[in-house]
């Protein structure tokens, strides 16, 4: 009943305790479609969104064995029924998993779509093949890093969080999630055998890079990555990715880098031999006030070229 780890109840309990629900379609006693969402109230507006640190949400549809035309008809019927069951809202925005390639039923209900991208290593069974697809630059960084870096698994959550906070501060940025949230995800992930923190330390105990990886039976996800800018050229981040892939290859089928629309980040993910996957952000504004606010913001951007 899940496209990804992000739709599972334990995950949603961790990232949105008391704020999430799901609509379902049943055929008899069998659930054939499910659509989780998070409901928030902002200044009197009902928002249906997805939680922080959650790449995708969107609908799940039972896989169909029907012929193509009938399958599309089934998708339309199921998605339409899910949409009709959603509570009344002023604003809706979710990222759908890349396995959802048909958003037409949402278009027909006056939702909008923006395409985003992630990068995925689709097959982890043969690691020699996986690592041979790394770029020359990545392999060179890994070889350099192996001489000075020690990989440590299961870093405690406070150390990981404070390191991420510190590395962002060095770049004049700030962390976007609370320690309380990260601790809930960490504890729930470990309790469900679905998470691991991994760090790259040098001989002096400096943490060059760290990674928080999560997984289910279908895919692992590079949920949070940190790189200390003081050690950016050590190659530790590339070594960390390789070791994370080794680790999760015994647990799941794919490795999802979680994507980025930032040019430099996209280039780095691509060099690990990952395949680009398009996924949809689906949104809709029902509130007249929010529509007017959006129109005014777009007008300012055009007027002042911002």
C-alpha positions as a Markdown table, in Angstrom:
| # | Residue | x | y | z |
|---|---|---|---|---|
| 1 | Unk | 0.0 | 0.0 | 0.0 |
| 2 | Unk | 3.0 | 2.3 | -0.2 |
| 3 | Unk | 5.0 | 3.8 | -3.1 |
| 4 | Unk | 7.8 | 4.6 | -0.6 |
| 5 | Unk | 8.9 | 4.7 | 3.0 |
| 6 | Unk | 7.4 | 8.2 | 3.2 |
| 7 | Unk | 3.9 | 6.9 | 3.0 |
| 8 | Unk | 4.2 | 4.4 | 5.9 |
| 9 | Unk | 2.3 | 5.2 | 9.1 |
| 10 | Unk | 5.4 | 5.0 | 11.3 |
| 11 | Unk | 7.2 | 7.6 | 9.1 |
| 12 | Unk | 4.2 | 9.9 | 9.1 |
| 13 | Unk | 3.8 | 9.5 | 12.9 |
| 14 | Unk | 7.4 | 10.7 | 13.3 |
| 15 | Unk | 7.4 | 13.6 | 10.9 |
| 16 | Unk | 3.8 | 14.8 | 11.5 |
| 17 | Unk | 2.5 | 13.5 | 14.8 |
| 18 | Unk | -1.3 | 14.0 | 15.1 |
| 19 | Unk | -1.4 | 16.0 | 11.8 |
| 20 | Unk | -1.8 | 13.4 | 9.1 |
| 21 | Unk | -4.6 | 11.2 | 7.8 |
| 22 | Unk | -5.3 | 9.3 | 4.6 |
| 23 | Unk | -8.3 | 8.7 | 2.3 |
| 24 | Unk | -8.8 | 5.3 | 0.8 |
| 25 | Unk | -10.7 | 3.4 | -1.8 |
| 26 | Unk | -11.8 | -0.2 | -1.1 |
| 27 | Unk | -13.1 | -3.0 | -3.2 |
| 28 | Unk | -14.7 | -5.1 | -0.6 |
| 29 | Unk | -12.3 | -5.4 | 2.2 |
| 30 | Unk | -9.2 | -4.7 | 0.0 |
| 31 | Unk | -7.7 | -1.3 | -0.1 |
| 32 | Unk | -7.0 | -0.5 | -3.8 |
| 33 | Unk | -6.0 | 3.2 | -3.5 |
| 34 | Unk | -4.7 | 5.3 | -0.7 |
| 35 | Unk | -3.8 | 9.0 | -0.4 |
| 36 | Unk | -2.1 | 10.3 | 2.8 |
| 37 | Unk | -1.9 | 14.0 | 3.5 |
| 38 | Unk | -0.9 | 16.4 | 6.3 |
| 39 | Unk | -3.4 | 19.0 | 7.4 |
| 40 | Unk | -2.3 | 22.4 | 8.8 |
| 41 | Unk | -4.1 | 25.6 | 9.5 |
| 42 | Unk | -2.2 | 28.8 | 8.7 |
| 43 | Unk | -3.9 | 32.1 | 9.3 |
| 44 | Unk | -7.3 | 30.5 | 8.9 |
| 45 | Unk | -6.4 | 28.7 | 5.7 |
| 46 | Unk | -6.5 | 24.9 | 5.6 |
| 47 | Unk | -3.4 | 23.5 | 4.0 |
| 48 | Unk | -3.0 | 19.9 | 2.7 |
| 49 | Unk | 0.7 | 19.4 | 2.3 |
| 50 | Unk | 3.5 | 16.9 | 3.1 |
| 51 | Unk | 5.7 | 16.9 | 6.1 |
| 52 | Unk | 9.3 | 18.2 | 6.5 |
| 53 | Unk | 12.2 | 15.8 | 5.4 |
| 54 | Unk | 9.7 | 13.9 | 3.3 |
| 55 | Unk | 10.6 | 13.8 | -0.4 |
| 56 | Unk | 7.3 | 12.5 | -1.7 |
| 57 | Unk | 3.8 | 11.6 | -0.6 |
| 58 | Unk | 0.9 | 11.5 | -3.1 |
| 59 | Unk | -1.4 | 8.6 | -4.0 |
| 60 | Unk | -0.7 | 4.9 | -4.0 |
| 61 | Unk | -2.7 | 2.7 | -6.5 |
| 62 | Unk | -2.8 | -1.1 | -6.4 |
| 63 | Unk | -0.8 | -2.3 | -9.4 |
| 64 | Unk | -3.0 | -3.3 | -12.3 |
| 65 | Unk | -2.8 | -6.3 | -14.5 |
| 66 | Unk | -5.3 | -4.9 | -17.0 |
| 67 | Unk | -4.5 | -3.9 | -20.6 |
| 68 | Unk | -3.2 | -0.4 | -21.0 |
| 69 | Unk | -6.4 | 1.4 | -21.9 |
| 70 | Unk | -8.3 | -0.3 | -19.1 |
| 71 | Unk | -5.4 | 0.5 | -16.7 |
| 72 | Unk | -5.7 | 4.2 | -17.5 |
| 73 | Unk | -9.4 | 4.1 | -17.0 |
| 74 | Unk | -8.9 | 2.4 | -13.6 |
| 75 | Unk | -6.3 | 5.1 | -12.6 |
| 76 | Unk | -8.7 | 7.8 | -13.6 |
| 77 | Unk | -11.5 | 6.3 | -11.5 |
| 78 | Unk | -9.3 | 5.7 | -8.5 |
| 79 | Unk | -7.6 | 9.0 | -8.5 |
| 80 | Unk | -10.8 | 10.9 | -9.0 |
| 81 | Unk | -12.4 | 9.1 | -6.1 |
| 82 | Unk | -9.4 | 9.9 | -3.9 |
| 83 | Unk | -9.5 | 13.6 | -4.9 |
| 84 | Unk | -13.2 | 13.7 | -4.1 |
| 85 | Unk | -12.6 | 12.3 | -0.6 |
| 86 | Unk | -10.0 | 14.9 | 0.3 |
| 87 | Unk | -11.2 | 17.3 | 3.0 |
| 88 | Unk | -12.0 | 20.9 | 1.9 |
| 89 | Unk | -8.8 | 22.9 | 1.6 |
| 90 | Unk | -7.6 | 26.3 | 0.7 |
| 91 | Unk | -4.2 | 25.2 | -0.5 |
| 92 | Unk | -2.8 | 21.8 | -1.6 |
| 93 | Unk | 0.8 | 20.9 | -2.5 |
| 94 | Unk | 2.5 | 17.5 | -2.6 |
| 95 | Unk | 5.3 | 15.8 | -4.5 |
| 96 | Unk | 4.3 | 12.5 | -6.0 |
| 97 | Unk | 6.6 | 9.5 | -6.2 |
| 98 | Unk | 8.2 | 9.1 | -9.6 |
| 99 | Unk | 6.2 | 5.9 | -10.1 |
| 100 | Unk | 3.1 | 8.1 | -10.6 |
| 101 | Unk | 3.4 | 9.1 | -14.2 |
| 102 | Unk | -0.2 | 10.0 | -14.8 |
| 103 | Unk | -1.5 | 13.2 | -13.3 |
| 104 | Unk | -4.3 | 13.9 | -15.8 |
| 105 | Unk | -7.1 | 13.2 | -13.3 |
| 106 | Unk | -5.6 | 16.0 | -11.1 |
| 107 | Unk | -5.4 | 18.3 | -14.2 |
| 108 | Unk | -9.1 | 17.6 | -14.9 |
| 109 | Unk | -9.8 | 18.7 | -11.3 |
| 110 | Unk | -7.9 | 22.0 | -11.9 |
| 111 | Unk | -4.7 | 21.1 | -10.1 |
| 112 | Unk | -1.3 | 22.4 | -11.4 |
| 113 | Unk | 1.9 | 20.5 | -12.0 |
| 114 | Unk | 5.6 | 21.3 | -11.8 |
| 115 | Unk | 8.2 | 18.7 | -12.9 |
| 116 | Unk | 11.1 | 18.0 | -10.6 |
| 117 | Unk | 13.9 | 15.5 | -10.7 |
| 118 | Unk | 15.7 | 13.0 | -8.6 |
| 119 | Unk | 18.6 | 10.6 | -9.4 |
| 120 | Unk | 18.3 | 6.9 | -8.7 |
| 121 | Unk | 20.7 | 3.9 | -8.9 |
| 122 | Unk | 18.1 | 1.4 | -10.0 |
| 123 | Unk | 19.9 | -1.9 | -9.4 |
| 124 | Unk | 22.1 | -2.7 | -6.4 |
| 125 | Unk | 22.6 | -6.4 | -6.8 |
| 126 | Unk | 26.0 | -6.1 | -8.6 |
| 127 | Unk | 28.1 | -3.5 | -6.8 |
| 128 | Unk | 31.0 | -3.9 | -9.2 |
| 129 | Unk | 28.7 | -2.6 | -12.0 |
| 130 | Unk | 27.4 | 0.1 | -9.7 |
| 131 | Unk | 30.8 | 1.4 | -8.8 |
| 132 | Unk | 32.1 | 1.1 | -12.3 |
| 133 | Unk | 29.5 | 3.6 | -13.3 |
| 134 | Unk | 31.0 | 6.3 | -11.0 |
| 135 | Unk | 32.7 | 9.0 | -12.9 |
| 136 | Unk | 36.5 | 9.1 | -13.0 |
| 137 | Unk | 36.4 | 12.1 | -10.7 |
| 138 | Unk | 34.4 | 10.3 | -8.1 |
| 139 | Unk | 36.6 | 7.2 | -8.1 |
| 140 | Unk | 39.7 | 9.4 | -7.8 |
| 141 | Unk | 38.1 | 11.2 | -4.8 |
| 142 | Unk | 37.3 | 7.9 | -3.1 |
| 143 | Unk | 40.8 | 6.6 | -3.6 |
| 144 | Unk | 42.3 | 9.7 | -2.1 |
| 145 | Unk | 39.9 | 9.6 | 0.8 |
| 146 | Unk | 40.5 | 6.0 | 1.7 |
| 147 | Unk | 44.0 | 6.8 | 2.8 |
| 148 | Unk | 42.8 | 9.3 | 5.5 |
| 149 | Unk | 39.2 | 8.6 | 6.3 |
| 150 | Unk | 37.6 | 6.1 | 8.6 |
| 151 | Unk | 33.9 | 5.3 | 8.1 |
| 152 | Unk | 31.8 | 5.0 | 11.3 |
| 153 | Unk | 28.2 | 3.7 | 11.5 |
| 154 | Unk | 25.5 | 4.7 | 13.9 |
| 155 | Unk | 26.6 | 8.2 | 14.9 |
| 156 | Unk | 24.4 | 9.4 | 17.8 |
| 157 | Unk | 21.6 | 11.8 | 16.7 |
| 158 | Unk | 22.9 | 14.8 | 18.6 |
| 159 | Unk | 26.3 | 14.6 | 17.1 |
| 160 | Unk | 24.8 | 14.3 | 13.6 |
| 161 | Unk | 22.5 | 17.2 | 14.1 |
| 162 | Unk | 25.0 | 19.5 | 15.6 |
| 163 | Unk | 27.5 | 18.7 | 12.8 |
| 164 | Unk | 24.9 | 19.6 | 10.2 |
| 165 | Unk | 24.0 | 22.8 | 12.0 |
| 166 | Unk | 27.7 | 23.7 | 12.3 |
| 167 | Unk | 28.5 | 23.0 | 8.6 |
| 168 | Unk | 25.5 | 25.2 | 7.5 |
| 169 | Unk | 26.6 | 28.0 | 9.8 |
| 170 | Unk | 30.0 | 28.0 | 8.1 |
| 171 | Unk | 28.2 | 28.6 | 4.9 |
| 172 | Unk | 26.1 | 31.4 | 6.3 |
| 173 | Unk | 23.0 | 29.3 | 6.3 |
| 174 | Unk | 20.8 | 27.8 | 9.0 |
| 175 | Unk | 19.3 | 24.4 | 9.6 |
| 176 | Unk | 15.7 | 23.9 | 8.5 |
| 177 | Unk | 14.5 | 21.2 | 10.9 |
| 178 | Unk | 14.5 | 20.9 | 14.7 |
| 179 | Unk | 16.5 | 18.4 | 16.7 |
| 180 | Unk | 13.2 | 17.1 | 18.1 |
| 181 | Unk | 12.0 | 16.2 | 14.6 |
| 182 | Unk | 15.3 | 14.6 | 13.7 |
| 183 | Unk | 15.4 | 12.6 | 16.9 |
| 184 | Unk | 11.8 | 11.3 | 16.3 |
| 185 | Unk | 12.8 | 10.2 | 12.7 |
| 186 | Unk | 16.1 | 8.7 | 14.0 |
| 187 | Unk | 14.4 | 6.7 | 16.7 |
| 188 | Unk | 11.5 | 5.5 | 14.6 |
| 189 | Unk | 13.9 | 4.6 | 11.7 |
| 190 | Unk | 16.1 | 2.5 | 14.0 |
| 191 | Unk | 13.1 | 0.9 | 15.7 |
| 192 | Unk | 11.8 | -0.2 | 12.2 |
| 193 | Unk | 15.3 | -1.3 | 11.0 |
| 194 | Unk | 15.1 | 1.4 | 8.3 |
| 195 | Unk | 17.7 | 4.1 | 9.1 |
| 196 | Unk | 21.4 | 4.6 | 9.8 |
| 197 | Unk | 23.7 | 7.5 | 10.4 |
| 198 | Unk | 27.1 | 7.2 | 8.8 |
| 199 | Unk | 30.1 | 9.5 | 9.3 |
| 200 | Unk | 33.5 | 10.0 | 7.7 |
| 201 | Unk | 36.2 | 10.8 | 10.3 |
| 202 | Unk | 39.9 | 11.5 | 9.9 |
| 203 | Unk | 42.6 | 10.3 | 12.3 |
| 204 | Unk | 42.3 | 13.4 | 14.4 |
| 205 | Unk | 38.6 | 12.8 | 15.0 |
| 206 | Unk | 37.4 | 15.5 | 12.6 |
| 207 | Unk | 34.0 | 14.7 | 11.0 |
| 208 | Unk | 34.5 | 15.5 | 7.3 |
| 209 | Unk | 31.0 | 14.4 | 6.1 |
| 210 | Unk | 28.0 | 12.6 | 7.4 |
| 211 | Unk | 24.9 | 11.0 | 5.9 |
| 212 | Unk | 21.5 | 9.9 | 7.2 |
| 213 | Unk | 20.2 | 7.1 | 5.0 |
| 214 | Unk | 16.7 | 5.5 | 5.3 |
| 215 | Unk | 15.2 | 2.6 | 3.4 |
| 216 | Unk | 12.3 | 0.3 | 2.9 |
| 217 | Unk | 12.1 | -2.9 | 0.8 |
| 218 | Unk | 12.2 | -1.1 | -2.5 |
| 219 | Unk | 14.6 | 1.8 | -2.1 |
| 220 | Unk | 17.1 | 3.6 | 0.1 |
| 221 | Unk | 17.2 | 7.4 | 0.3 |
| 222 | Unk | 20.0 | 9.8 | 1.0 |
| 223 | Unk | 17.8 | 11.8 | 3.3 |
| 224 | Unk | 20.4 | 14.2 | 4.8 |
| 225 | Unk | 24.0 | 14.8 | 3.8 |
| 226 | Unk | 26.4 | 17.1 | 5.5 |
| 227 | Unk | 29.9 | 18.2 | 4.3 |
| 228 | Unk | 32.2 | 20.4 | 6.4 |
| 229 | Unk | 33.4 | 23.1 | 4.0 |
| 230 | Unk | 36.8 | 23.0 | 5.7 |
| 231 | Unk | 37.3 | 19.5 | 4.4 |
| 232 | Unk | 35.4 | 19.7 | 1.1 |
| 233 | Unk | 38.3 | 18.5 | -0.9 |
| 234 | Unk | 39.1 | 15.4 | 1.1 |
| 235 | Unk | 36.9 | 13.2 | -1.0 |
| 236 | Unk | 35.1 | 12.0 | 2.1 |
| 237 | Unk | 31.6 | 12.7 | 0.8 |
| 238 | Unk | 32.1 | 10.4 | -2.2 |
| 239 | Unk | 33.6 | 7.7 | 0.0 |
| 240 | Unk | 30.6 | 8.0 | 2.3 |
| 241 | Unk | 28.1 | 7.5 | -0.6 |
| 242 | Unk | 30.0 | 4.4 | -1.7 |
| 243 | Unk | 29.9 | 2.9 | 1.7 |
| 244 | Unk | 26.3 | 3.8 | 2.2 |
| 245 | Unk | 25.4 | 2.0 | -1.1 |
| 246 | Unk | 27.4 | -1.0 | 0.0 |
| 247 | Unk | 25.5 | -1.0 | 3.3 |
| 248 | Unk | 22.0 | -0.7 | 2.0 |
| 249 | Unk | 22.6 | -3.1 | -1.0 |
| 250 | Unk | 21.9 | -6.0 | 1.4 |
| 251 | Unk | 18.6 | -4.4 | 2.5 |
| 252 | Unk | 16.9 | -2.9 | -0.6 |
| 253 | Unk | 16.9 | -2.7 | -4.4 |
| 254 | Unk | 17.6 | 1.0 | -5.3 |
| 255 | Unk | 19.4 | 4.1 | -4.0 |
| 256 | Unk | 17.6 | 7.4 | -4.4 |
| 257 | Unk | 19.8 | 10.5 | -4.0 |
| 258 | Unk | 16.5 | 12.5 | -3.3 |
| 259 | Unk | 17.2 | 14.9 | -6.2 |
| 260 | Unk | 17.9 | 18.6 | -6.4 |
| 261 | Unk | 17.1 | 21.4 | -8.8 |
| 262 | Unk | 20.5 | 23.0 | -7.9 |
| 263 | Unk | 22.9 | 22.7 | -10.8 |
| 264 | Unk | 26.0 | 21.8 | -8.8 |
| 265 | Unk | 24.2 | 19.2 | -6.7 |
| 266 | Unk | 22.5 | 17.7 | -9.8 |
| 267 | Unk | 25.9 | 17.3 | -11.4 |
| 268 | Unk | 27.4 | 15.6 | -8.4 |
| 269 | Unk | 24.5 | 13.0 | -8.2 |
| 270 | Unk | 24.8 | 12.3 | -11.9 |
| 271 | Unk | 28.5 | 11.4 | -11.5 |
| 272 | Unk | 27.5 | 8.5 | -9.3 |
| 273 | Unk | 26.0 | 6.8 | -12.4 |
| 274 | Unk | 22.4 | 7.4 | -11.2 |
| 275 | Unk | 19.5 | 7.7 | -13.6 |
| 276 | Unk | 17.4 | 10.9 | -13.7 |
| 277 | Unk | 13.8 | 10.4 | -12.7 |
| 278 | Unk | 11.1 | 13.0 | -13.2 |
| 279 | Unk | 8.5 | 13.4 | -10.5 |
| 280 | Unk | 5.5 | 15.8 | -10.1 |
| 281 | Unk | 4.7 | 18.5 | -7.7 |
| 282 | Unk | 0.9 | 18.8 | -7.7 |
| 283 | Unk | -0.7 | 21.9 | -6.3 |
| 284 | Unk | -4.0 | 23.8 | -6.2 |
| 285 | Unk | -5.2 | 27.0 | -4.6 |
| 286 | Unk | -8.9 | 27.3 | -3.7 |
| 287 | Unk | -8.7 | 30.4 | -1.5 |
| 288 | Unk | -9.5 | 33.6 | -3.3 |
| 289 | Unk | -7.2 | 35.5 | -0.9 |
| 290 | Unk | -4.3 | 33.2 | -1.6 |
| 291 | Unk | -4.9 | 33.4 | -5.3 |
| 292 | Unk | -4.8 | 37.2 | -5.1 |
| 293 | Unk | -1.6 | 37.0 | -3.1 |
| 294 | Unk | 0.0 | 34.7 | -5.6 |
| 295 | Unk | -1.0 | 36.9 | -8.5 |
| 296 | Unk | 0.4 | 40.0 | -6.7 |
| 297 | Unk | 3.7 | 38.3 | -6.0 |
| 298 | Unk | 4.0 | 37.2 | -9.7 |
| 299 | Unk | 3.1 | 40.8 | -10.8 |
| 300 | Unk | 5.9 | 42.2 | -8.6 |
| 301 | Unk | 8.4 | 39.7 | -10.0 |
| 302 | Unk | 7.6 | 40.8 | -13.6 |
| 303 | Unk | 7.4 | 44.5 | -12.7 |
| 304 | Unk | 10.7 | 44.6 | -10.9 |
| 305 | Unk | 12.4 | 41.6 | -12.6 |
| 306 | Unk | 13.0 | 39.8 | -9.4 |
